Amino acid sequence: MTGPSRELIFVAASGLAREALSAIRAQDAFTAVGFLDDSASLAGATVDGLPVLGPTSAIVKFPAAQIVVCAGRGVVREQIVDRLTALGVSQERYATLIDPTVNIPPGCEVGAGAIVLGGVRLTTAVSIGRHAVVMPNVTLTHDCVLEDFATACAGVTLGGNVLIQRGAYLGMNASVRQGTVVGAAATLGMGSALLGDLPAGQTWAGVPARPLDLPGIETKKLHLERGR
């Protein structure tokens, strides 16, 4: 016999939050209470049948509810968690959401606050950190590590022994060669194939992935906006 379900609040009424809500509606572990979001345009709104209960600071009104932070980018999730900590929210309050279609094999770990959506495949000795997000149909092979606040978007594939450091972001359908390190807060563009280490804080894209010439991109964008 299972115990009573736990009340759950989603922080950030995002597309990711709606996906996470869909995942928990397929199981009995949680009862969704609503969303918290700082956007004034969402005040009093209803999203996918649940109310927006107020801004992030309203978490103090729900001392017994568990929490999952649903901002799409890890750096933003970390900022929100820092704000919640300042409001007295302890790490024990964070729920771990795993779609019921996902098998977590023995020897694999998923941290508090993490979200693992449908179709994700873990093989062996995979570690998913706190507040990491693994979107649909991601493949994590042997000995891969996603550190805290990392994000793997839909369709990402990691070879064995890949390390995705804190707050890194892997775009849709990106592939990462075995034994590779993606540095903290780095970004790998969607559809990219990463064959070597990606330094912290940099943005790479392409096949094979290379550093983006960000200043050049911004200049081209400015010329287009001016009609040149």
N, CA, C and O of each residue as an XYZ file, in Angstrom:
912
protein
N       0.846     -1.205      0.000
C       0.000      0.000      0.000
C       0.873      1.243      0.000
O       1.780      1.358      0.824
N       0.615      2.176     -0.910
C       1.417      3.387     -0.983
C       0.913      4.428     -0.005
O      -0.252      4.410      0.390
N       1.822      5.362      0.394
C       1.444      6.425      1.305
C       0.738      7.543      0.569
O       0.574      7.484     -0.649
N       0.316      8.568      1.308
C      -0.373      9.692      0.682
C       0.559     10.449     -0.254
O       1.767     10.508     -0.025
N      -0.009     11.029     -1.309
C       0.800     11.801     -2.244
C       1.234     13.103     -1.587
O       0.596     13.591     -0.654
N       2.331     13.655     -2.091
C       2.901     14.880     -1.535
C       2.496     16.076     -2.382
O       2.474     15.995     -3.610
N       2.176     17.181     -1.730
C       1.839     18.400     -2.460
C       3.088     18.954     -3.141
O       4.183     18.932     -2.580
N       2.898     19.448     -4.355
C       4.031     19.912     -5.162
C       3.704     21.244     -5.802
O       2.615     21.437     -6.343
N       4.669     22.177     -5.736
C       4.547     23.486     -6.377
C       5.661     23.629     -7.415
O       6.822     23.310     -7.160
N       5.268     24.118     -8.588
C       6.213     24.376     -9.673
C       6.611     25.845     -9.639
O       5.746     26.721     -9.656
N       7.899     26.123     -9.593
C       8.389     27.497     -9.623
C       8.855     27.802    -11.039
O       9.784     27.174    -11.547
N       8.203     28.772    -11.671
C       8.338     29.169    -13.078
C       7.310     28.405    -13.902
O       7.423     27.195    -14.094
N       6.310     29.131    -14.382
C       5.215     28.530    -15.154
C       5.619     28.432    -16.622
O       5.035     29.079    -17.490
N       6.620     27.616    -16.872
C       7.256     27.500    -18.178
C       6.736     26.283    -18.937
O       5.937     25.504    -18.416
N       7.203     26.134    -20.178
C       6.915     24.915    -20.917
C       7.466     23.694    -20.212
O       6.828     22.642    -20.198
N       8.647     23.825    -19.626
C       9.223     22.719    -18.859
C       8.331     22.346    -17.683
O       8.151     21.165    -17.388
N       7.773     23.350    -17.011
C       6.867     23.064    -15.888
C       5.647     22.290    -16.357
O       5.192     21.373    -15.673
N       5.115     22.652    -17.518
C       3.952     21.935    -18.041
C       4.310     20.498    -18.390
O       3.507     19.588    -18.179
N       5.504     20.289    -18.919
C       5.951     18.918    -19.206
C       6.113     18.121    -17.913
O       5.721     16.957    -17.838
N       6.689     18.756    -16.904
C       6.856     18.076    -15.616
C       5.503     17.760    -14.992
O       5.320     16.701    -14.392
N       4.560     18.684    -15.136
C       3.211     18.441    -14.637
C       2.585     17.238    -15.324
O       1.952     16.407    -14.672
N       2.757     17.141    -16.627
C       2.226     15.996    -17.368
C       2.822     14.689    -16.860
O       2.133     13.672    -16.775
N       4.112     14.726    -16.522
C       4.767     13.515    -16.027
C       4.210     13.074    -14.681
O       4.018     11.879    -14.458
N       3.947     14.020    -13.778
C       3.465     13.597    -12.461
C       1.991     13.224    -12.486
O       1.524     12.495    -11.611
N       1.246     13.716    -13.486
C      -0.152     13.322    -13.587
C      -0.302     11.852    -13.969
O      -1.379     11.272    -13.832
N       0.783     11.261    -14.447
C       0.761      9.842    -14.802
C       1.181      8.957    -13.633
O       1.379      7.756    -13.814
N       1.318      9.523    -12.450
C       1.700      8.741    -11.272
C       0.983      9.300    -10.045
O       0.322     10.337    -10.114
N       1.126      8.601     -8.930
C       0.389      8.963     -7.717
C       1.253      9.576     -6.622
O       0.763      9.832     -5.521
N       2.539      9.818     -6.909
C       3.444     10.254     -5.853
C       3.204     11.692     -5.418
O       3.499     12.050     -4.277
N       2.666     12.535     -6.326
C       2.515     13.955     -6.030
C       1.110     14.438     -6.356
O       0.432     13.896     -7.230
N       0.693     15.465     -5.637
C      -0.513     16.216     -5.970
C      -0.097     17.635     -6.318
O       0.390     18.365     -5.455
N      -0.279     18.032     -7.562
C       0.134     19.363     -8.006
C      -0.781     20.428     -7.410
O      -2.003     20.336     -7.521
N      -0.182     21.440     -6.776
C      -0.931     22.521     -6.139
C      -1.055     23.717     -7.069
O      -2.135     24.300     -7.174
N       0.023     24.096     -7.747
C      -0.013     25.252     -8.629
C       1.386     25.717     -8.966
O       2.374     25.040     -8.682
N       1.450     26.900     -9.586
C       2.694     27.497    -10.038
C       2.994     28.772     -9.239
O       2.088     29.446     -8.750
N       4.272     29.075     -9.124
C       4.718     30.399     -8.696
C       5.522     31.002     -9.835
O       6.363     30.331    -10.434
N       5.268     32.256    -10.130
C       5.977     32.905    -11.242
C       5.994     34.410    -10.993
O       4.997     34.991    -10.566
N       7.141     35.032    -11.268
C       7.302     36.457    -11.012
C       6.767     37.345    -12.142
O       6.784     38.570    -12.020
N       6.299     36.749    -13.225
C       5.765     37.542    -14.330
C       4.418     38.143    -13.943
O       3.489     37.421    -13.579
N       4.318     39.476    -14.024
C       3.062     40.153    -13.672
C       1.914     39.732    -14.581
O       0.755     39.739    -14.165
N       2.235     39.364    -15.826
C       1.184     38.983    -16.776
C       0.519     37.666    -16.411
O      -0.568     37.364    -16.904
N       1.165     36.870    -15.543
C       0.604     35.577    -15.147
C      -0.138     35.634    -13.814
O      -0.696     34.628    -13.375
N      -0.150     36.772    -13.181
C      -0.822     36.887    -11.884
C      -2.286     36.502    -12.001
O      -3.019     37.085    -12.800
N      -2.717     35.529    -11.217
C      -4.097     35.078    -11.218
C      -4.482     34.184    -12.375
O      -5.647     33.805    -12.495
N      -3.536     33.836    -13.233
C      -3.835     33.020    -14.405
C      -3.959     31.545    -14.027
O      -3.606     31.133    -12.922
N      -4.466     30.776    -14.967
C      -4.511     29.320    -14.844
C      -3.709     28.729    -15.995
O      -3.900     29.107    -17.151
N      -2.815     27.806    -15.678
C      -1.954     27.173    -16.673
C      -2.158     25.668    -16.603
O      -1.907     25.046    -15.570
N      -2.611     25.090    -17.700
C      -2.866     23.645    -17.762
C      -3.703     23.156    -16.580
O      -3.449     22.090    -16.020
N      -4.699     23.952    -16.217
C      -5.621     23.545    -15.167
C      -5.185     23.846    -13.759
O      -5.903     23.528    -12.811
N      -4.015     24.459    -13.594
C      -3.532     24.804    -12.257
C      -3.389     26.312    -12.118
O      -3.067     26.990    -13.094
N      -3.622     26.854    -10.917
C      -3.522     28.299    -10.728
C      -2.081     28.765    -10.562
O      -1.226     28.038    -10.057
N      -1.834     30.003    -11.003
C      -0.592     30.692    -10.642
C      -0.857     31.362     -9.305
O      -1.677     32.275     -9.209
N      -0.162     30.907     -8.278
C      -0.479     31.255     -6.898
C       0.175     32.545     -6.423
O      -0.108     33.023     -5.324
N       1.047     33.106     -7.248
C       1.738     34.328     -6.858
C       3.176     34.296     -7.313
O       3.572     33.400     -8.058
N       3.973     35.269     -6.874
C       5.393     35.299     -7.223
C       6.183     34.275     -6.420
O       5.647     33.612     -5.532
N       7.452     34.160     -6.746
C       8.318     33.194     -6.058
C       8.292     33.392     -4.552
O       8.329     32.417     -3.801
N       8.231     34.626     -4.103
C       8.269     34.899     -2.666
C       7.074     34.309     -1.922
O       7.119     34.172     -0.700
N       6.003     33.956     -2.641
C       4.815     33.381     -2.003
C       5.049     31.957     -1.518
O       4.154     31.358     -0.921
N       6.229     31.406     -1.762
C       6.528     30.055     -1.286
C       6.387     29.966      0.234
O       6.134     28.886      0.767
N       6.548     31.085      0.933
C       6.439     31.069      2.396
C       5.026     30.721      2.855
O       4.828     30.353      4.013
N       4.047     30.831      1.967
C       2.667     30.493      2.307
C       2.405     28.984      2.232
O       1.337     28.516      2.626
N       3.380     28.233      1.727
C       3.195     26.800      1.518
C       4.343     26.026      2.159
O       5.127     25.389      1.456
N       4.449     26.077      3.491
C       5.622     25.510      4.160
C       5.734     23.997      4.066
O       6.818     23.450      4.274
N       4.639     23.307      3.758
C       4.685     21.853      3.717
C       4.863     21.293      2.310
O       5.165     20.110      2.152
N       4.680     22.124      1.285
C       4.724     21.630     -0.090
C       6.160     21.387     -0.543
O       7.086     22.089     -0.134
N       6.323     20.383     -1.392
C       7.601     20.194     -2.061
C       7.654     21.101     -3.280
O       6.636     21.639     -3.715
N       8.858     21.264     -3.825
C       9.109     22.274     -4.844
C       9.928     21.662     -5.966
O      10.786     20.811     -5.735
N       9.651     22.109     -7.191
C      10.552     21.835     -8.305
C      10.679     23.117     -9.113
O       9.677     23.751     -9.447
N      11.918     23.499     -9.425
C      12.206     24.739    -10.149
C      12.298     24.408    -11.630
O      13.071     23.537    -12.030
N      11.500     25.110    -12.454
C      11.294     24.699    -13.839
C      11.757     25.713    -14.873
O      11.265     25.687    -16.002
N      12.670     26.593    -14.542
C      13.266     27.454    -15.562
C      14.092     26.590    -16.519
O      14.753     25.644    -16.090
N      14.054     26.915    -17.815
C      14.711     26.077    -18.799
C      16.218     26.084    -18.731
O      16.852     25.072    -19.026
N      16.807     27.200    -18.348
C      18.263     27.327    -18.280
C      18.756     27.075    -16.860
O      18.177     27.567    -15.892
N      19.827     26.307    -16.754
C      20.360     25.970    -15.443
C      20.826     27.172    -14.651
O      20.675     27.211    -13.430
N      21.400     28.168    -15.345
C      21.876     29.350    -14.613
C      20.697     30.088    -13.969
O      20.834     30.661    -12.888
N      19.542     30.070    -14.639
C      18.359     30.717    -14.069
C      17.801     29.870    -12.928
O      17.383     30.411    -11.904
N      17.790     28.546    -13.093
C      17.350     27.684    -11.991
C      18.204     27.915    -10.750
O      17.685     27.956     -9.634
N      19.493     28.064    -10.942
C      20.370     28.288     -9.790
C      20.064     29.620     -9.115
O      20.081     29.703     -7.887
N      19.789     30.651     -9.885
C      19.422     31.939     -9.301
C      18.138     31.820     -8.483
O      18.031     32.390     -7.397
N      17.169     31.077     -9.011
C      15.907     30.900     -8.284
C      16.124     30.122     -7.002
O      15.578     30.475     -5.957
N      16.920     29.064     -7.075
C      17.205     28.273     -5.865
C      17.889     29.143     -4.819
O      17.584     29.027     -3.633
N      18.804     30.007     -5.232
C      19.462     30.909     -4.288
C      18.443     31.830     -3.613
O      18.536     32.087     -2.412
N      17.481     32.323     -4.377
C      16.442     33.183     -3.804
C      15.572     32.408     -2.821
O      15.218     32.918     -1.758
N      15.230     31.174     -3.182
C      14.416     30.357     -2.290
C      15.174     30.030     -1.009
O      14.585     29.997      0.072
N      16.466     29.790     -1.126
C      17.278     29.542      0.072
C      17.242     30.745      1.003
O      17.145     30.597      2.221
N      17.321     31.938      0.418
C      17.254     33.160      1.226
C      15.904     33.313      1.912
O      15.795     33.994      2.932
N      14.872     32.679      1.352
C      13.535     32.706      1.952
C      13.333     31.579      2.962
O      12.242     31.419      3.511
N      14.380     30.804      3.205
C      14.310     29.750      4.211
C      13.974     28.375      3.686
O      13.715     27.467      4.475
N      13.970     28.190      2.362
C      13.661     26.880      1.781
C      14.891     25.985      1.890
O      15.967     26.345      1.414
N      14.736     24.830      2.509
C      15.848     23.895      2.673
C      15.925     22.941      1.486
O      14.959     22.786      0.738
N      17.079     22.306      1.322
C      17.262     21.370      0.215
C      16.295     20.191      0.301
O      15.952     19.599     -0.722
N      15.856     19.846      1.502
C      14.942     18.713      1.665
C      13.573     18.977      1.041
O      12.796     18.043      0.841
N      13.272     20.222      0.735
C      11.966     20.569      0.158
C      11.874     20.235     -1.332
O      10.773     20.202     -1.882
N      13.003     19.988     -1.994
C      12.979     19.827     -3.440
C      12.640     18.397     -3.843
O      13.257     17.437     -3.382
N      11.643     18.283     -4.715
C      11.217     16.978     -5.226
C      12.104     16.563     -6.399
O      12.686     17.404     -7.084
N      12.192     15.270     -6.613
C      12.836     14.709     -7.798
C      11.739     14.129     -8.682
O      11.011     13.233     -8.256
N      11.614     14.634     -9.916
C      10.547     14.212    -10.811
C      11.107     13.337    -11.923
O      11.950     13.773    -12.706
N      10.635     12.111    -11.983
C      11.070     11.160    -13.007
C       9.829     10.613    -13.696
O       8.958     10.031    -13.049
N       9.749     10.799    -15.012
C       8.616     10.279    -15.760
C       8.486      8.773    -15.521
O       9.492      8.064    -15.493
N       7.256      8.280    -15.350
C       7.088      6.856    -15.036
C       7.561      5.913    -16.129
O       7.716      4.718    -15.877
N       7.798      6.420    -17.348
C       8.315      5.564    -18.414
C       9.820      5.343    -18.311
O      10.371      4.510    -19.030
N      10.494      6.081    -17.423
C      11.958      6.044    -17.347
C      12.411      5.044    -16.291
O      11.933      5.067    -15.156
N      13.328      4.172    -16.670
C      13.930      3.227    -15.740
C      15.249      3.795    -15.227
O      16.102      4.210    -16.012
N      15.408      3.809    -13.919
C      16.678      4.220    -13.299
C      17.375      2.942    -12.820
O      17.011      2.402    -11.775
N      18.363      2.454    -13.562
C      18.993      1.181    -13.199
C      19.759      1.282    -11.877
O      20.145      2.377    -11.469
N      19.980      0.163    -11.213
C      20.826      0.154    -10.015
C      22.202      0.744    -10.339
O      22.782      0.462    -11.388
N      22.706      1.561     -9.426
C      23.996      2.200     -9.637
C      23.915      3.566    -10.274
O      24.919      4.274    -10.347
N      22.721      3.956    -10.743
C      22.521      5.305    -11.271
C      21.916      6.184    -10.181
O      21.217      5.691     -9.297
N      22.187      7.492    -10.246
C      21.734      8.414     -9.219
C      21.056      9.623     -9.857
O      21.483     10.112    -10.903
N      19.984     10.098     -9.204
C      19.292     11.311     -9.639
C      19.120     12.208     -8.422
O      18.551     11.785     -7.415
N      19.607     13.438     -8.506
C      19.628     14.331     -7.362
C      18.309     15.035     -7.097
O      17.414     15.051     -7.942
N      18.206     15.612     -5.916
C      17.012     16.362     -5.524
C      16.799     17.544     -6.457
O      17.749     18.228     -6.836
N      15.550     17.777     -6.823
C      15.214     18.886     -7.697
C      15.393     18.598     -9.170
O      15.058     19.440    -10.004
N      15.915     17.425     -9.516
C      16.121     17.081    -10.925
C      14.796     16.724    -11.585
O      13.848     16.297    -10.926
N      14.752     16.910    -12.908
C      13.595     16.547    -13.728
C      14.085     15.647    -14.845
O      14.991     16.018    -15.592
N      13.491     14.461    -14.966
C      13.858     13.505    -16.014
C      12.567     13.149    -16.758
O      11.677     12.513    -16.193
N      12.469     13.561    -18.025
C      11.222     13.431    -18.770
C      11.173     12.134    -19.591
O      12.132     11.363    -19.608
N      10.050     11.909    -20.265
C       9.767     10.638    -20.905
C      10.754     10.255    -21.993
O      11.274     11.111    -22.708
N      11.006      8.954    -22.110
C      11.858      8.429    -23.155
C      13.346      8.511    -22.871
O      14.152      8.106    -23.708
N      13.728      9.026    -21.711
C      15.151      9.117    -21.357
C      15.690      7.712    -21.081
O      15.025      6.883    -20.460
N      16.900      7.470    -21.556
C      17.546      6.165    -21.391
C      18.859      6.323    -20.630
O      19.757      7.034    -21.080
N      18.971      5.667    -19.485
C      20.210      5.592    -18.725
C      20.702      4.152    -18.806
O      19.906      3.221    -18.683
N      22.001      3.956    -19.011
C      22.525      2.594    -19.067
C      23.078      2.162    -17.709
O      22.397      1.456    -16.965
N      24.307      2.580    -17.374
C      24.866      2.146    -16.100
C      25.790      3.209    -15.529
O      26.504      3.894    -16.261
N      25.762      3.335    -14.196
C      26.635      4.257    -13.457
C      26.503      5.692    -13.952
O      27.501      6.402    -14.081
N      25.285      6.115    -14.226
C      25.011      7.492    -14.649
C      24.621      8.310    -13.424
O      23.867      7.841    -12.571
N      25.135      9.531    -13.340
C      24.822     10.424    -12.229
C      24.205     11.711    -12.757
O      24.794     12.396    -13.592
N      23.017     12.031    -12.266
C      22.309     13.264    -12.619
C      22.223     14.116    -11.360
O      21.677     13.674    -10.348
N      22.753     15.324    -11.413
C      22.892     16.144    -10.218
C      21.630     16.865     -9.803
O      20.584     16.730    -10.439
N      21.733     17.638     -8.726
C      20.619     18.412     -8.187
C      20.172     19.475     -9.194
O      20.987     20.187     -9.781
N      18.874     19.556     -9.371
C      18.261     20.573    -10.235
C      18.726     20.456    -11.692
O      18.583     21.408    -12.460
N      19.269     19.321    -12.073
C      19.558     19.075    -13.482
C      18.256     18.743    -14.206
O      17.297     18.270    -13.595
N      18.233     18.994    -15.505
C      17.046     18.700    -16.314
C      17.462     17.842    -17.505
O      18.390     18.176    -18.242
N      16.749     16.728    -17.673
C      16.985     15.829    -18.804
C      15.672     15.726    -19.561
O      14.711     15.128    -19.075
N      15.634     16.307    -20.743
C      14.397     16.414    -21.510
C      14.141     15.134    -22.320
O      14.976     14.229    -22.310
N      13.001     15.046    -23.021
C      12.613     13.758    -23.612
C      13.642     13.161    -24.569
O      14.325     13.860    -25.316
N      13.718     11.813    -24.504
C      14.480     11.001    -25.464
C      15.978     11.274    -25.458
O      16.641     11.150    -26.487
N      16.503     11.641    -24.308
C      17.947     11.778    -24.119
C      18.538     10.403    -23.808
O      17.918      9.599    -23.112
N      19.742     10.135    -24.328
C      20.460      8.893    -24.035
C      21.742      9.214    -23.270
O      22.608      9.936    -23.764
N      21.848      8.670    -22.064
C      23.026      8.854    -21.210
C      23.669      7.492    -21.028
O      23.122      6.635    -20.333
N      24.832      7.283    -21.649
C      25.463      5.971    -21.589
C      26.410      5.874    -20.393
O      26.449      6.771    -19.552
N      27.158      4.800    -20.323
C      27.865      4.428    -19.097
C      28.764      5.534    -18.544
O      29.507      6.193    -19.270
N      28.661      5.702    -17.235
C      29.557      6.573    -16.461
C      29.444      8.054    -16.811
O      30.366      8.822    -16.536
N      28.336      8.465    -17.407
C      28.134      9.891    -17.675
C      27.732     10.612    -16.388
O      27.068     10.047    -15.519
N      28.147     11.864    -16.291
C      27.810     12.701    -15.139
C      27.255     14.032    -15.639
O      27.902     14.742    -16.407
N      26.051     14.352    -15.191
C      25.485     15.690    -15.360
C      25.517     16.348    -13.987
O      24.807     15.927    -13.073
N      26.328     17.364    -13.846
C      26.441     18.022    -12.555
C      25.205     18.885    -12.278
O      24.322     19.015    -13.126
N      25.161     19.463    -11.094
C      24.029     20.283    -10.662
C      23.707     21.368    -11.695
O      24.605     22.008    -12.243
N      22.410     21.559    -11.949
C      21.878     22.618    -12.814
C      22.222     22.442    -14.295
O      21.980     23.353    -15.086
N      22.772     21.310    -14.683
C      23.012     21.049    -16.104
C      21.687     20.787    -16.812
O      20.704     20.396    -16.182
N      21.667     21.005    -18.140
C      20.467     20.799    -18.941
C      20.820     20.025    -20.200
O      21.711     20.425    -20.948
N      20.123     18.916    -20.438
C      20.245     18.166    -21.691
C      18.897     18.227    -22.386
O      17.931     17.629    -21.912
N      18.815     18.942    -23.507
C      17.551     19.113    -24.214
C      17.170     17.850    -24.982
O      17.940     16.892    -25.054
N      15.973     17.869    -25.551
C      15.412     16.680    -26.188
C      16.355     16.100    -27.238
O      16.906     16.821    -28.069
N      16.527     14.783    -27.179
C      17.282     14.072    -28.196
C      18.782     14.080    -28.038
O      19.481     13.543    -28.896
N      19.308     14.666    -26.976
C      20.761     14.677    -26.744
C      21.260     13.255    -26.539
O      20.577     12.431    -25.930
N      22.462     12.970    -27.052
C      23.108     11.669    -26.863
C      24.522     11.886    -26.355
O      25.305     12.620    -26.958
N      24.842     11.239    -25.238
C      26.185     11.319    -24.671
C      26.862      9.960    -24.776
O      26.276      8.943    -24.405
N      28.099      9.935    -25.283
C      28.903      8.730    -25.223
C      29.333      8.447    -23.796
O      29.028      9.223    -22.890
N      30.032      7.354    -23.588
C      30.444      6.983    -22.240
C      31.447      7.945    -21.630
O      32.228      8.583    -22.337
N      31.415      8.041    -20.298
C      32.389      8.842    -19.535
C      32.384     10.321    -19.920
O      33.432     10.967    -19.907
N      31.232     10.852    -20.257
C      31.116     12.283    -20.547
C      30.787     13.020    -19.249
O      29.966     12.561    -18.454
N      31.429     14.157    -19.046
C      31.174     15.006    -17.882
C      30.564     16.321    -18.347
O      31.192     17.081    -19.083
N      29.342     16.580    -17.913
C      28.666     17.847    -18.185
C      28.694     18.638    -16.883
O      28.013     18.281    -15.922
N      29.474     19.700    -16.851
C      29.699     20.412    -15.598
C      28.541     21.352    -15.250
O      27.606     21.538    -16.029
N      28.635     21.913    -14.096
C      27.562     22.692    -13.474
C      26.995     23.759    -14.409
O      27.730     24.589    -14.944
N      25.678     23.721    -14.596
C      24.993     24.761    -15.342
C      25.184     24.735    -16.844
O      24.717     25.647    -17.527
N      25.857     23.720    -17.392
C      26.045     23.643    -18.844
C      24.718     23.320    -19.527
O      23.815     22.748    -18.916
N      24.613     23.692    -20.798
C      23.363     23.553    -21.560
C      23.658     22.891    -22.892
O      24.460     23.394    -23.680
N      23.005     21.754    -23.146
C      23.176     21.019    -24.398
C      21.893     21.147    -25.213
O      20.833     20.711    -24.765
N      21.975     21.743    -26.407
C      20.798     21.966    -27.237
C      20.245     20.689    -27.836
O      20.892     19.642    -27.794
N      19.042     20.777    -28.395
C      18.342     19.609    -28.928
C      19.188     18.830    -29.931
O      19.828     19.400    -30.815
N      19.169     17.502    -29.762
C      19.797     16.564    -30.692
C      21.312     16.733    -30.802
O      21.912     16.256    -31.765
N      21.933     17.396    -29.845
C      23.393     17.465    -29.817
C      23.966     16.104    -29.410
O      23.345     15.353    -28.658
N      25.156     15.806    -29.919
C      25.858     14.572    -29.584
C      27.235     14.910    -29.028
O      27.897     15.833    -29.503
N      27.659     14.154    -28.019
C      28.938     14.416    -27.366
C      29.765     13.135    -27.364
O      29.308     12.086    -26.909
N      30.965     13.235    -27.869
C      31.869     12.085    -27.970
C      32.262     11.579    -26.585
O      32.324     12.340    -25.619
N      32.526     10.278    -26.514
C      32.906      9.667    -25.240
C      34.158     10.326    -24.657
O      35.052     10.759    -25.384
N      34.196     10.389    -23.325
C      35.356     10.912    -22.622
C      35.514     12.417    -22.679
O      36.578     12.935    -22.341
N      34.483     13.129    -23.097
C      34.555     14.574    -23.313
C      34.015     15.329    -22.104
O      33.156     14.828    -21.378
N      34.530     16.545    -21.896
C      34.070     17.417    -20.818
C      33.431     18.660    -21.411
O      34.025     19.335    -22.252
N      32.211     18.958    -20.966
C      31.569     20.229    -21.298
C      31.655     21.094    -20.045
O      31.108     20.734    -19.003
N      32.334     22.225    -20.142
C      32.647     23.034    -18.976
C      31.444     23.722    -18.364
O      30.381     23.820    -18.978
N      31.630     24.194    -17.152
C      30.558     24.851    -16.408
C      29.997     26.041    -17.181
O      30.747     26.855    -17.719
N      28.652     26.132    -17.230
C      27.927     27.232    -17.866
C      28.214     27.371    -19.354
O      27.939     28.418    -19.940
N      28.764     26.326    -19.974
C      28.976     26.327    -21.421
C      27.678     25.962    -22.126
O      26.765     25.404    -21.517
N      27.601     26.286    -23.439
C      26.437     25.975    -24.260
C      26.884     25.247    -25.519
O      27.806     25.687    -26.205
N      26.224     24.130    -25.818
C      26.437     23.404    -27.065
C      25.175     23.531    -27.891
O      24.094     23.144    -27.447
N      25.307     24.077    -29.103
C      24.148     24.358    -29.932
C      23.422     23.113    -30.393
O      24.004     22.029    -30.436
N      22.136     23.265    -30.744
C      21.328     22.119    -31.147
C      21.865     21.509    -32.435
O      22.309     22.213    -33.342
N      21.813     20.168    -32.491
C      22.283     19.435    -33.656
C      23.785     19.342    -33.786
O      24.281     18.836    -34.793
N      24.525     19.815    -32.800
C      25.982     19.829    -32.880
C      26.577     18.467    -32.547
O      25.949     17.640    -31.886
N      27.799     18.253    -33.019
C      28.573     17.060    -32.683
C      29.872     17.513    -32.029
O      30.749     18.067    -32.691
N      29.988     17.275    -30.729
C      31.149     17.732    -29.966
C      32.176     16.606    -29.900
O      31.894     15.522    -29.389
N      33.385     16.881    -30.431
C      34.434     15.861    -30.502
C      35.557     16.084    -29.498
O      36.385     15.198    -29.286
N      35.590     17.263    -28.877
C      36.624     17.561    -27.891
C      36.045     18.390    -26.771
O      34.880     18.782    -26.829
N      36.841     18.666    -25.750
C      36.356     19.381    -24.584
C      35.896     20.798    -24.955
O      36.515     21.487    -25.766
N      34.787     21.203    -24.329
C      34.216     22.543    -24.529
C      34.515     23.357    -23.278
O      34.033     23.010    -22.200
N      35.293     24.429    -23.387
C      35.688     25.180    -22.187
C      34.512     25.846    -21.482
O      33.491     26.155    -22.095
N      34.679     26.055    -20.205
C      33.643     26.681    -19.381
C      33.244     28.031    -19.949
O      34.087     28.824    -20.368
N      31.932     28.276    -19.955
C      31.399     29.573    -20.333
C      31.333     29.862    -21.814
O      30.802     30.902    -22.205
N      31.858     28.971    -22.667
C      31.857     29.221    -24.100
C      30.630     28.618    -24.776
O      29.976     27.732    -24.226
N      30.326     29.113    -25.982
C      29.240     28.595    -26.803
C      29.821     28.032    -28.088
O      30.487     28.734    -28.849
N      29.554     26.740    -28.318
C      30.028     26.077    -29.534
C      28.831     25.526    -30.286
O      27.787     25.243    -29.700
N      29.002     25.375    -31.617
C      27.946     24.777    -32.433
C      28.549     24.253    -33.716
O      29.662     24.618    -34.094
N      27.790     23.380    -34.387
C      28.211     22.871    -35.687
C      28.624     21.417    -35.647
O      28.620     20.777    -34.596
N      28.987     20.902    -36.835
C      29.431     19.518    -36.992
C      30.723     19.527    -37.793
O      30.682     19.739    -39.005
N      31.875     19.303    -37.153
C      32.031     19.197    -35.697
C      31.858     20.559    -35.032
O      31.999     21.597    -35.680
N      31.552     20.549    -33.738
C      31.300     21.789    -33.013
C      32.564     22.622    -32.883
O      33.647     22.105    -32.611
N      32.398     23.922    -33.083
C      33.494     24.890    -32.954
C      32.970     26.120    -32.201
O      31.759     26.318    -32.103
N      33.877     26.939    -31.675
C      33.422     28.159    -30.988
C      32.669     29.076    -31.946
O      33.072     29.254    -33.095
N      31.575     29.654    -31.464
C      30.854     30.631    -32.263
C      31.546     31.983    -32.194
O      32.059     32.383    -31.149
N      31.552     32.672    -33.316
C      32.100     34.020    -33.365
C      31.008     34.986    -32.929
O      30.375     35.644    -33.754
N      30.798     35.061    -31.615
C      29.668     35.837    -31.103
C      29.707     37.305    -31.498
O      28.662     37.842    -31.864
N      30.865     37.999    -31.445
C      30.842     39.406    -31.863
C      30.393     39.564    -33.310
O      29.648     40.491    -33.628
N      30.842     38.661    -34.198
C      30.449     38.722    -35.597
C      28.962     38.529    -35.779
O      28.333     39.213    -36.586
N      28.406     37.605    -35.036
C      26.976     37.348    -35.112
C      26.192     38.576    -34.679
O      25.215     38.947    -35.330
N      26.602     39.207    -33.595
C      25.888     40.382    -33.112
C      25.972     41.529    -34.120
O      24.996     42.255    -34.309
N      27.138     41.701    -34.775
C      27.288     42.763    -35.771
C      26.374     42.527    -36.955
O      25.730     43.459    -37.437
N      26.307     41.267    -37.441
C      25.432     40.944    -38.563
C      23.978     41.217    -38.205
O      23.225     41.758    -39.015
N      23.582     40.840    -36.987
C      22.210     41.063    -36.544
C      21.881     42.552    -36.531
O      20.793     42.958    -36.941
N      22.829     43.365    -36.056
C      22.605     44.804    -35.985
C      22.426     45.386    -37.385
O      21.572     46.247    -37.596
N      23.245     44.910    -38.359
C      23.122     45.404    -39.729
C      21.766     45.046    -40.315
O      21.160     45.861    -41.009
N      21.285     43.848    -40.049
C      19.990     43.425    -40.564
C      18.873     44.287    -39.973
O      17.942     44.683    -40.675
N      18.980     44.570    -38.675
C      17.950     45.368    -38.027
C      17.911     46.792    -38.599
O      16.861     47.434    -38.603
N      19.063     47.278    -39.080
C      19.133     48.642    -39.652
C      18.847     48.654    -41.145
O      18.858     49.709    -41.778
N      18.586     47.458    -41.715
C      18.284     47.384    -43.132
C      19.482     47.518    -44.028
O      19.323     47.887    -45.191
N      20.684     47.237    -43.546
C      21.888     47.374    -44.357
C      22.161     46.107    -45.170
O      23.142     46.049    -45.912
